[in-house]
């Protein structure tokens, strides 16, 4: 996967726009990026260890740092910063945003959790 042409954080820091060559921009909410972080803290070391992260409705992006030529590290305002978002992963999130969001909301409901706490 080639690097995006542009990564742009919105003024309110709640949306990341990712533009890959020959694609329209993907708009990824900070909340989705945070709850779908590729970090071991969220994903675990196997699918059974994956954690459903509640209470991130108002999370914002503090900074984005390049990691080599293949990814970025996103630091959120809750100080989570251990996920490495590869170009492939950002591309996948862009294409699967709606399905992943719906699955996240269903998991929250199933587990009695909330986006607010």
The first five atom37 places (N, CA, C, CB, O) and aatype in JSON, in Angstrom:
{
  "aatype": [20, 20, 20, 20, 20, 20, 20, 20, 20, 20, 20, 20, 20, 20, 20, 20, 20, 20, 20, 20, 20, 20, 20, 20, 20, 20, 20, 20, 20, 20, 20, 20, 20, 20, 20, 20, 20, 20, 20, 20, 20, 20, 20, 20, 20, 20, 20, 20, 20, 20, 20, 20, 20, 20, 20, 20, 20, 20, 20, 20, 20, 20, 20, 20, 20, 20, 20, 20, 20, 20, 20, 20, 20, 20, 20, 20, 20, 20, 20, 20, 20, 20, 20, 20, 20, 20, 20, 20, 20, 20, 20, 20, 20, 20, 20, 20, 20, 20, 20, 20, 20, 20, 20, 20, 20, 20, 20, 20, 20, 20, 20, 20, 20, 20, 20, 20, 20],
  "atom_mask": [
    [1, 1, 1, 1, 1],
    [1, 1, 1, 1, 1],
    [1, 1, 1, 1, 1],
    [1, 1, 1, 1, 1],
    [1, 1, 1, 1, 1],
    [1, 1, 1, 1, 1],
    [1, 1, 1, 1, 1],
    [1, 1, 1, 1, 1],
    [1, 1, 1, 1, 1],
    [1, 1, 1, 1, 1],
    [1, 1, 1, 1, 1],
    [1, 1, 1, 1, 1],
    [1, 1, 1, 1, 1],
    [1, 1, 1, 1, 1],
    [1, 1, 1, 1, 1],
    [1, 1, 1, 1, 1],
    [1, 1, 1, 1, 1],
    [1, 1, 1, 1, 1],
    [1, 1, 1, 1, 1],
    [1, 1, 1, 1, 1],
    [1, 1, 1, 1, 1],
    [1, 1, 1, 1, 1],
    [1, 1, 1, 1, 1],
    [1, 1, 1, 1, 1],
    [1, 1, 1, 1, 1],
    [1, 1, 1, 1, 1],
    [1, 1, 1, 1, 1],
    [1, 1, 1, 1, 1],
    [1, 1, 1, 1, 1],
    [1, 1, 1, 1, 1],
    [1, 1, 1, 1, 1],
    [1, 1, 1, 1, 1],
    [1, 1, 1, 1, 1],
    [1, 1, 1, 1, 1],
    [1, 1, 1, 1, 1],
    [1, 1, 1, 1, 1],
    [1, 1, 1, 1, 1],
    [1, 1, 1, 1, 1],
    [1, 1, 1, 1, 1],
    [1, 1, 1, 1, 1],
    [1, 1, 1, 1, 1],
    [1, 1, 1, 1, 1],
    [1, 1, 1, 1, 1],
    [1, 1, 1, 1, 1],
    [1, 1, 1, 1, 1],
    [1, 1, 1, 1, 1],
    [1, 1, 1, 1, 1],
    [1, 1, 1, 1, 1],
    [1, 1, 1, 1, 1],
    [1, 1, 1, 1, 1],
    [1, 1, 1, 1, 1],
    [1, 1, 1, 1, 1],
    [1, 1, 1, 1, 1],
    [1, 1, 1, 1, 1],
    [1, 1, 1, 1, 1],
    [1, 1, 1, 1, 1],
    [1, 1, 1, 1, 1],
    [1, 1, 1, 1, 1],
    [1, 1, 1, 1, 1],
    [1, 1, 1, 1, 1],
    [1, 1, 1, 1, 1],
    [1, 1, 1, 1, 1],
    [1, 1, 1, 1, 1],
    [1, 1, 1, 1, 1],
    [1, 1, 1, 1, 1],
    [1, 1, 1, 1, 1],
    [1, 1, 1, 1, 1],
    [1, 1, 1, 1, 1],
    [1, 1, 1, 1, 1],
    [1, 1, 1, 1, 1],
    [1, 1, 1, 1, 1],
    [1, 1, 1, 1, 1],
    [1, 1, 1, 1, 1],
    [1, 1, 1, 1, 1],
    [1, 1, 1, 1, 1],
    [1, 1, 1, 1, 1],
    [1, 1, 1, 1, 1],
    [1, 1, 1, 1, 1],
    [1, 1, 1, 1, 1],
    [1, 1, 1, 1, 1],
    [1, 1, 1, 1, 1],
    [1, 1, 1, 1, 1],
    [1, 1, 1, 1, 1],
    [1, 1, 1, 1, 1],
    [1, 1, 1, 1, 1],
    [1, 1, 1, 1, 1],
    [1, 1, 1, 1, 1],
    [1, 1, 1, 1, 1],
    [1, 1, 1, 1, 1],
    [1, 1, 1, 1, 1],
    [1, 1, 1, 1, 1],
    [1, 1, 1, 1, 1],
    [1, 1, 1, 1, 1],
    [1, 1, 1, 1, 1],
    [1, 1, 1, 1, 1],
    [1, 1, 1, 1, 1],
    [1, 1, 1, 1, 1],
    [1, 1, 1, 1, 1],
    [1, 1, 1, 1, 1],
    [1, 1, 1, 1, 1],
    [1, 1, 1, 1, 1],
    [1, 1, 1, 1, 1],
    [1, 1, 1, 1, 1],
    [1, 1, 1, 1, 1],
    [1, 1, 1, 1, 1],
    [1, 1, 1, 1, 1],
    [1, 1, 1, 1, 1],
    [1, 1, 1, 1, 1],
    [1, 1, 1, 1, 1],
    [1, 1, 1, 1, 1],
    [1, 1, 1, 1, 1],
    [1, 1, 1, 1, 1],
    [1, 1, 1, 1, 1],
    [1, 1, 1, 1, 1],
    [1, 1, 1, 1, 1],
    [1, 1, 1, 1, 1],
    [1, 1, 1, 1, 1]
  ],
  "atom_positions": [
    [[0.85, -1.18, 0.0], [0.0, 0.0, 0.0], [0.9, 1.24, 0.0], [-0.97, 0.0, 1.23], [1.84, 1.35, 0.79]],
    [[0.58, 2.13, -0.88], [1.33, 3.39, -0.93], [0.86, 4.32, 0.18], [1.16, 4.08, -2.3], [-0.26, 4.22, 0.68]],
    [[1.75, 5.22, 0.55], [1.44, 6.2, 1.6], [0.32, 7.12, 1.13], [2.7, 7.02, 1.97], [0.18, 7.38, -0.07]],
    [[-0.47, 7.62, 2.08], [-1.5, 8.59, 1.72], [-0.85, 9.86, 1.15], [-2.36, 8.94, 2.95], [0.28, 10.21, 1.49]],
    [[-1.59, 10.54, 0.28], [-1.14, 11.84, -0.22], [-1.28, 12.88, 0.87], [-1.95, 12.27, -1.47], [-0.51, 13.85, 0.93]],
    [[-2.26, 12.69, 1.74], [-2.52, 13.68, 2.79], [-3.19, 13.04, 3.99], [-3.39, 14.82, 2.24], [-4.05, 12.17, 3.86]],
    [[-2.77, 13.49, 5.16], [-3.44, 13.21, 6.43], [-3.78, 14.57, 7.02], [-2.53, 12.33, 7.42], [-2.9, 15.41, 7.19]],
    [[-5.05, 14.78, 7.33], [-5.45, 16.09, 7.84], [-6.36, 15.9, 9.05], [-6.16, 16.93, 6.74], [-7.37, 15.2, 8.97]],
    [[-6.0, 16.53, 10.15], [-6.82, 16.49, 11.37], [-7.72, 17.73, 11.35], [-5.93, 16.46, 12.67], [-7.27, 18.84, 11.07]],
    [[-9.0, 17.53, 11.64], [-9.95, 18.64, 11.66], [-9.61, 19.62, 12.78], [-11.38, 18.11, 11.82], [-8.89, 19.29, 13.72]],
    [[-10.14, 20.83, 12.66], [-9.86, 21.86, 13.66], [-10.28, 21.45, 15.06], [-10.55, 23.15, 13.29], [-9.61, 21.8, 16.03]],
    [[-11.39, 20.7, 15.18], [-11.84, 20.27, 16.5], [-11.11, 19.0, 16.98], [-13.34, 20.02, 16.49], [-11.36, 18.52, 18.08]],
    [[-10.21, 18.46, 16.12], [-9.35, 17.31, 16.44], [-10.13, 16.0, 16.57], [-8.59, 17.58, 17.73], [-9.63, 15.03, 17.14]],
    [[-11.36, 15.97, 16.05], [-12.21, 14.79, 16.2], [-12.35, 13.97, 14.92], [-13.57, 15.2, 16.67], [-13.09, 12.99, 14.88]],
    [[-11.66, 14.38, 13.86], [-11.79, 13.7, 12.58], [-10.44, 13.7, 11.87], [-12.87, 14.37, 11.7], [-9.75, 14.72, 11.82]],
    [[-10.06, 12.55, 11.34], [-8.85, 12.43, 10.53], [-9.28, 12.14, 9.1], [-7.9, 11.31, 11.08], [-9.97, 11.16, 8.84]],
    [[-8.87, 13.0, 8.19], [-9.13, 12.79, 6.77], [-7.87, 12.19, 6.16], [-9.54, 14.13, 6.06], [-6.78, 12.74, 6.29]],
    [[-8.04, 11.05, 5.49], [-6.92, 10.32, 4.89], [-7.18, 10.22, 3.39], [-6.74, 8.9, 5.53], [-8.2, 9.67, 2.96]],
    [[-6.26, 10.75, 2.6], [-6.41, 10.71, 1.14], [-5.28, 9.87, 0.54], [-6.4, 12.14, 0.53], [-4.11, 10.24, 0.6]],
    [[-5.67, 8.73, -0.03], [-4.72, 7.89, -0.74], [-4.73, 8.26, -2.23], [-5.06, 6.38, -0.55], [-5.74, 8.76, -2.73]],
    [[-3.62, 8.04, -2.92], [-3.61, 8.32, -4.36], [-4.77, 7.57, -5.04], [-2.25, 7.91, -4.99], [-5.04, 6.41, -4.73]],
    [[-5.43, 8.24, -5.96], [-6.52, 7.66, -6.74], [-7.74, 7.24, -5.91], [-6.01, 6.47, -7.49], [-8.53, 6.39, -6.35]],
    [[-7.89, 7.82, -4.74], [-9.07, 7.53, -3.9], [-9.64, 8.85, -3.41], [-8.7, 6.6, -2.69], [-8.93, 9.85, -3.29]],
    [[-10.91, 8.84, -3.13], [-11.5, 9.99, -2.44], [-11.06, 9.94, -0.99], [-13.08, 10.0, -2.56], [-10.68, 8.87, -0.5]],
    [[-11.09, 11.05, -0.28], [-10.65, 11.04, 1.12], [-11.57, 10.17, 1.99], [-10.62, 12.47, 1.68], [-12.78, 10.13, 1.8]],
    [[-10.96, 9.47, 2.94], [-11.7, 8.75, 3.97], [-11.74, 9.66, 5.19], [-11.04, 7.35, 4.31], [-10.72, 10.21, 5.58]],
    [[-12.9, 9.82, 5.79], [-13.01, 10.59, 7.02], [-13.23, 9.63, 8.16], [-14.16, 11.64, 6.93], [-14.25, 8.95, 8.24]],
    [[-12.25, 9.58, 9.05], [-12.27, 8.63, 10.16], [-12.4, 9.38, 11.48], [-11.01, 7.75, 10.16], [-11.51, 10.16, 11.84]],
    [[-13.5, 9.16, 12.2], [-13.68, 9.83, 13.49], [-12.61, 9.38, 14.49], [-15.08, 9.53, 14.05], [-12.2, 8.22, 14.5]],
    [[-12.16, 10.3, 15.33], [-11.17, 9.98, 16.36], [-11.67, 8.86, 17.25], [-10.85, 11.23, 17.21], [-10.89, 7.99, 17.66]],
    [[-12.96, 8.87, 17.56], [-13.51, 7.81, 18.42], [-13.32, 6.43, 17.78], [-15.01, 8.05, 18.68], [-12.92, 5.5, 18.47]],
    [[-13.6, 6.29, 16.5], [-13.4, 5.01, 15.83], [-11.93, 4.63, 15.82], [-13.95, 5.06, 14.39], [-11.59, 3.47, 16.1]],
    [[-11.06, 5.57, 15.51], [-9.63, 5.28, 15.52], [-9.17, 4.8, 16.9], [-8.83, 6.51, 15.11], [-8.37, 3.87, 17.0]],
    [[-9.68, 5.43, 17.94], [-9.27, 5.08, 19.3], [-9.78, 3.69, 19.7], [-9.78, 6.12, 20.29], [-9.02, 2.89, 20.25]],
    [[-11.06, 3.41, 19.43], [-11.62, 2.12, 19.86], [-11.17, 0.97, 18.97], [-13.14, 2.19, 19.89], [-11.28, -0.19, 19.36]],
    [[-10.68, 1.28, 17.77], [-10.16, 0.26, 16.86], [-8.64, 0.32, 16.76], [-10.78, 0.43, 15.47], [-8.06, -0.2, 15.81]],
    [[-8.01, 0.94, 17.74], [-6.55, 1.06, 17.73], [-5.91, -0.31, 17.52], [-6.06, 1.69, 19.05], [-6.34, -1.29, 18.13]],
    [[-4.89, -0.38, 16.68], [-4.22, -1.65, 16.45], [-3.27, -2.04, 17.58], [-3.47, -1.59, 15.17], [-2.48, -2.97, 17.43]],
    [[-3.32, -1.35, 18.7], [-2.43, -1.64, 19.82], [-2.77, -2.97, 20.48], [-2.5, -0.51, 20.85], [-3.91, -3.44, 20.4]],
    [[-1.8, -3.57, 21.13], [-2.04, -4.8, 21.89], [-3.0, -4.53, 23.05], [-0.71, -5.38, 22.43], [-3.75, -5.41, 23.46]],
    [[-2.98, -3.3, 23.58], [-3.88, -2.93, 24.68], [-5.35, -3.09, 24.26], [-3.62, -1.48, 25.12], [-6.18, -3.47, 25.09]],
    [[-5.66, -2.81, 23.01], [-7.03, -2.92, 22.51], [-7.26, -4.25, 21.81], [-7.34, -1.76, 21.55], [-8.25, -4.93, 22.07]],
    [[-6.35, -4.63, 20.92], [-6.53, -5.84, 20.12], [-6.12, -7.13, 20.83], [-5.74, -5.71, 18.85], [-6.52, -8.22, 20.42]],
    [[-5.34, -7.0, 21.91], [-4.84, -8.19, 22.57], [-3.82, -8.89, 21.68], [-5.99, -9.14, 22.92], [-3.35, -8.34, 20.69]],
    [[-3.51, -10.11, 22.05], [-2.56, -10.9, 21.27], [-3.26, -12.0, 20.49], [-1.49, -11.51, 22.18], [-2.62, -12.8, 19.81]],
    [[-4.59, -12.03, 20.59], [-5.42, -12.95, 19.82], [-6.83, -12.36, 19.79], [-5.41, -14.41, 20.45], [-7.15, -11.49, 20.59]],
    [[-7.67, -12.81, 18.87], [-9.03, -12.26, 18.79], [-9.82, -12.39, 20.1], [-9.79, -12.95, 17.69], [-10.65, -11.54, 20.41]],
    [[-9.56, -13.44, 20.85], [-10.26, -13.64, 22.13], [-9.88, -12.59, 23.17], [-9.96, -15.03, 22.67], [-10.65, -12.34, 24.11]],
    [[-8.72, -11.97, 23.02], [-8.25, -10.98, 23.99], [-8.65, -9.55, 23.64], [-6.75, -11.06, 24.11], [-8.38, -8.62, 24.4]],
    [[-9.29, -9.36, 22.48], [-9.67, -8.01, 22.06], [-10.6, -7.38, 23.08], [-10.35, -8.04, 20.67], [-11.49, -8.03, 23.62]],
    [[-10.38, -6.09, 23.33], [-11.11, -5.35, 24.36], [-12.1, -4.39, 23.68], [-10.13, -4.57, 25.29], [-11.76, -3.73, 22.69]],
    [[-13.32, -4.32, 24.22], [-14.28, -3.31, 23.78], [-14.03, -2.08, 24.65], [-15.78, -3.82, 23.9], [-14.16, -2.14, 25.87]],
    [[-13.68, -0.97, 24.03], [-13.28, 0.25, 24.75], [-14.48, 1.19, 24.84], [-12.08, 0.95, 24.04], [-14.92, 1.72, 23.82]],
    [[-15.03, 1.41, 26.05], [-16.15, 2.34, 26.2], [-15.67, 3.76, 26.52], [-17.09, 1.84, 27.31], [-14.49, 4.0, 26.76]],
    [[-16.62, 4.69, 26.52], [-16.37, 6.03, 27.05], [-15.48, 6.92, 26.21], [-15.78, 5.92, 28.36], [-14.79, 7.78, 26.76]],
    [[-15.47, 6.75, 24.9], [-14.56, 7.53, 24.06], [-15.29, 8.47, 23.09], [-13.65, 6.6, 23.27], [-14.7, 8.91, 22.11]],
    [[-16.55, 8.77, 23.37], [-17.34, 9.64, 22.48], [-16.62, 10.96, 22.19], [-18.71, 9.91, 23.09], [-16.65, 11.45, 21.06]],
    [[-15.98, 11.54, 23.2], [-15.38, 12.87, 23.04], [-13.87, 12.85, 22.89], [-15.75, 13.72, 24.21], [-13.23, 13.89, 23.03]],
    [[-13.29, 11.69, 22.61], [-11.84, 11.63, 22.46], [-11.4, 12.46, 21.25], [-11.37, 10.15, 22.3], [-12.12, 12.58, 20.26]],
    [[-10.22, 13.03, 21.35], [-9.67, 13.86, 20.28], [-8.23, 13.42, 19.99], [-9.72, 15.36, 20.65], [-7.59, 12.75, 20.79]],
    [[-7.76, 13.81, 18.83], [-6.4, 13.5, 18.4], [-5.48, 14.63, 18.86], [-6.32, 13.32, 16.84], [-5.69, 15.79, 18.52]],
    [[-4.46, 14.28, 19.64], [-3.47, 15.27, 20.06], [-2.39, 15.48, 19.02], [-2.84, 14.86, 21.37], [-2.04, 16.61, 18.69]],
    [[-1.85, 14.36, 18.49], [-0.8, 14.49, 17.48], [-0.68, 13.21, 16.67], [0.55, 14.82, 18.15], [-1.15, 12.14, 17.07]],
    [[-0.05, 13.36, 15.52], [0.22, 12.24, 14.62], [1.7, 12.31, 14.27], [-0.69, 12.29, 13.33], [2.21, 13.35, 13.87]],
    [[2.38, 11.18, 14.43], [3.81, 11.12, 14.14], [4.09, 10.01, 13.13], [4.61, 10.89, 15.44], [3.51, 8.92, 13.24]],
    [[4.95, 10.26, 12.16], [5.3, 9.2, 11.21], [6.07, 8.08, 11.89], [6.11, 9.77, 10.04], [6.85, 8.3, 12.82]],
    [[5.85, 6.86, 11.4], [6.61, 5.69, 11.82], [7.18, 5.09, 10.54], [5.72, 4.63, 12.64], [6.46, 4.44, 9.78]],
    [[8.45, 5.32, 10.31], [9.06, 4.88, 9.06], [8.31, 5.43, 7.87], [9.11, 3.35, 8.99], [7.81, 6.56, 7.91]],
    [[8.25, 4.64, 6.82], [7.51, 5.03, 5.61], [6.22, 4.25, 5.46], [8.38, 4.84, 4.38], [5.64, 4.22, 4.38]],
    [[5.77, 3.61, 6.55], [4.65, 2.69, 6.41], [3.48, 2.96, 7.34], [5.13, 1.31, 6.63], [2.45, 2.28, 7.25]],
    [[3.6, 3.93, 8.26], [2.56, 4.08, 9.27], [2.67, 5.41, 10.0], [2.63, 2.93, 10.27], [3.59, 6.2, 9.78]],
    [[1.68, 5.64, 10.88], [1.71, 6.76, 11.82], [1.31, 6.27, 13.2], [0.77, 7.91, 11.34], [0.58, 5.29, 13.35]],
    [[1.8, 6.98, 14.18], [1.38, 6.76, 15.57], [0.45, 7.94, 15.91], [2.63, 6.66, 16.57], [0.81, 9.1, 15.74]],
    [[-0.73, 7.61, 16.39], [-1.69, 8.64, 16.77], [-1.74, 8.71, 18.29], [-3.11, 8.36, 16.18], [-1.94, 7.69, 18.96]],
    [[-1.56, 9.9, 18.83], [-1.71, 10.12, 20.26], [-3.06, 10.8, 20.48], [-0.53, 10.99, 20.85], [-3.36, 11.84, 19.88]],
    [[-3.87, 10.19, 21.34], [-5.2, 10.71, 21.64], [-5.15, 11.49, 22.95], [-6.23, 9.56, 21.72], [-4.19, 11.37, 23.72]],
    [[-6.18, 12.3, 23.2], [-6.15, 13.14, 24.4], [-6.38, 12.36, 25.7], [-7.2, 14.21, 24.28], [-6.32, 12.95, 26.78]],
    [[-6.64, 11.04, 25.6], [-6.64, 10.21, 26.81], [-5.26, 9.58, 27.0], [-7.74, 9.1, 26.71], [-5.07, 8.71, 27.85]],
    [[-4.29, 10.04, 26.19], [-2.88, 9.66, 26.21], [-2.62, 8.24, 25.71], [-2.35, 9.79, 27.59], [-1.52, 7.72, 25.89]],
    [[-3.59, 7.62, 25.08], [-3.34, 6.35, 24.4], [-2.5, 6.66, 23.17], [-4.69, 5.61, 24.01], [-2.87, 7.51, 22.35]],
    [[-1.36, 5.98, 23.04], [-0.48, 6.25, 21.9], [0.31, 5.04, 21.44], [0.48, 7.35, 22.26], [1.34, 5.18, 20.77]],
    [[-0.16, 3.85, 21.79], [0.64, 2.66, 21.49], [0.25, 1.97, 20.18], [0.53, 1.68, 22.61], [0.89, 0.99, 19.79]],
    [[-0.76, 2.45, 19.5], [-1.15, 1.83, 18.23], [-0.36, 2.39, 17.07], [-2.64, 2.02, 17.98], [-0.17, 3.6, 16.96]],
    [[0.1, 1.52, 16.2], [0.78, 1.91, 14.97], [-0.22, 1.68, 13.83], [2.13, 1.1, 14.75], [-0.57, 0.54, 13.51]],
    [[-0.68, 2.77, 13.24], [-1.68, 2.71, 12.17], [-0.96, 2.65, 10.83], [-2.64, 3.93, 12.23], [-0.51, 3.67, 10.31]],
    [[-0.86, 1.43, 10.27], [-0.2, 1.28, 8.98], [-1.1, 1.83, 7.88], [0.14, -0.22, 8.7], [-2.3, 2.04, 8.08]],
    [[-0.49, 2.08, 6.72], [-1.29, 2.57, 5.59], [-2.36, 1.55, 5.24], [-0.38, 2.85, 4.36], [-3.5, 1.93, 4.94]],
    [[-2.02, 0.26, 5.28], [-3.02, -0.78, 4.99], [-4.18, -0.72, 5.98], [-2.37, -2.17, 5.03], [-5.34, -0.84, 5.59]],
    [[-3.86, -0.55, 7.26], [-4.92, -0.53, 8.28], [-5.81, 0.7, 8.1], [-4.3, -0.54, 9.7], [-7.03, 0.59, 8.2]],
    [[-5.22, 1.85, 7.84], [-6.03, 3.05, 7.61], [-6.92, 2.89, 6.38], [-5.13, 4.29, 7.46], [-8.07, 3.32, 6.37]],
    [[-6.38, 2.27, 5.34], [-7.15, 2.03, 4.13], [-8.32, 1.09, 4.44], [-6.25, 1.43, 3.02], [-9.44, 1.33, 4.0]],
    [[-8.05, 0.03, 5.18], [-9.11, -0.91, 5.56], [-10.17, -0.22, 6.41], [-8.51, -2.1, 6.34], [-11.37, -0.4, 6.17]],
    [[-9.75, 0.58, 7.4], [-10.72, 1.32, 8.22], [-11.58, 2.23, 7.36], [-10.01, 2.14, 9.3], [-12.78, 2.36, 7.59]],
    [[-10.98, 2.87, 6.37], [-11.74, 3.74, 5.49], [-12.82, 2.99, 4.73], [-10.81, 4.42, 4.51], [-13.95, 3.46, 4.62]],
    [[-12.47, 1.83, 4.21], [-13.42, 1.03, 3.45], [-14.45, 0.34, 4.33], [-12.69, 0.0, 2.64], [-15.59, 0.12, 3.9]],
    [[-14.09, 0.0, 5.56], [-14.98, -0.76, 6.44], [-15.56, 0.09, 7.57], [-14.24, -1.93, 7.03], [-16.11, -0.45, 8.53]],
    [[-15.45, 1.4, 7.45], [-15.84, 2.3, 8.54], [-17.26, 2.02, 9.05], [-15.74, 3.74, 8.09], [-17.45, 1.85, 10.25]],
    [[-18.23, 1.97, 8.17], [-19.62, 1.8, 8.61], [-19.84, 0.45, 9.29], [-20.56, 1.93, 7.41], [-20.48, 0.38, 10.34]],
    [[-19.31, -0.62, 8.71], [-19.48, -1.95, 9.29], [-18.78, -2.05, 10.65], [-18.92, -3.03, 8.33], [-19.33, -2.61, 11.6]],
    [[-17.58, -1.5, 10.75], [-16.86, -1.54, 12.03], [-17.56, -0.69, 13.09], [-15.41, -1.06, 11.84], [-17.6, -1.07, 14.26]],
    [[-18.1, 0.44, 12.67], [-18.82, 1.3, 13.62], [-20.06, 0.59, 14.14], [-19.21, 2.64, 12.95], [-20.32, 0.58, 15.35]],
    [[-20.83, -0.02, 13.23], [-22.03, -0.75, 13.64], [-21.69, -1.9, 14.58], [-22.78, -1.28, 12.41], [-22.39, -2.14, 15.57]],
    [[-20.6, -2.62, 14.28], [-20.17, -3.73, 15.14], [-19.76, -3.21, 16.52], [-18.99, -4.49, 14.49], [-20.06, -3.84, 17.53]],
    [[-19.08, -2.07, 16.56], [-18.67, -1.48, 17.83], [-19.89, -1.1, 18.67], [-17.79, -0.24, 17.6], [-19.94, -1.41, 19.86]],
    [[-20.86, -0.44, 18.06], [-22.07, -0.06, 18.79], [-22.82, -1.29, 19.3], [-23.0, 0.79, 17.9], [-23.34, -1.28, 20.41]],
    [[-22.87, -2.34, 18.51], [-23.52, -3.58, 18.92], [-22.79, -4.22, 20.11], [-23.59, -4.57, 17.75], [-23.42, -4.72, 21.04]],
    [[-21.45, -4.21, 20.07], [-20.66, -4.75, 21.19], [-20.9, -3.98, 22.48], [-19.16, -4.73, 20.85], [-21.06, -4.56, 23.55]],
    [[-20.93, -2.65, 22.36], [-21.21, -1.84, 23.55], [-22.54, -2.22, 24.15], [-21.2, -0.34, 23.2], [-22.65, -2.44, 25.36]],
    [[-23.56, -2.32, 23.31], [-24.9, -2.64, 23.81], [-24.92, -4.03, 24.43], [-25.93, -2.56, 22.68], [-25.49, -4.22, 25.51]],
    [[-24.32, -4.99, 23.76], [-24.29, -6.37, 24.25], [-23.61, -6.47, 25.62], [-23.56, -7.26, 23.25], [-24.01, -7.28, 26.45]],
    [[-22.59, -5.65, 25.84], [-21.83, -5.71, 27.09], [-22.3, -4.71, 28.13], [-20.37, -5.49, 26.81], [-21.71, -4.6, 29.2]],
    [[-23.37, -3.97, 27.81], [-23.89, -2.98, 28.76], [-22.95, -1.79, 28.96], [-24.15, -3.63, 30.08], [-22.92, -1.21, 30.04]],
    [[-22.2, -1.44, 27.93], [-21.25, -0.34, 28.01], [-21.79, 0.87, 27.24], [-19.87, -0.77, 27.45], [-22.78, 0.76, 26.51]],
    [[-21.15, 2.01, 27.42], [-21.6, 3.25, 26.81], [-20.46, 3.99, 26.14], [-22.27, 4.13, 27.84], [-19.31, 3.88, 26.54]],
    [[-20.8, 4.76, 25.12], [-19.8, 5.62, 24.48], [-19.4, 6.75, 25.43], [-20.34, 6.2, 23.16], [-18.36, 7.38, 25.21]],
    [[-20.18, 7.02, 26.46], [-19.93, 8.12, 27.38], [-19.21, 7.75, 28.65], [-21.21, 8.75, 27.73], [-18.71, 8.64, 29.34]],
    [[-19.13, 6.49, 29.0], [-18.43, 6.1, 30.23], [-17.8, 4.75, 30.09], [-19.38, 6.09, 31.41], [-17.17, 4.26, 31.03]]
  ]
}
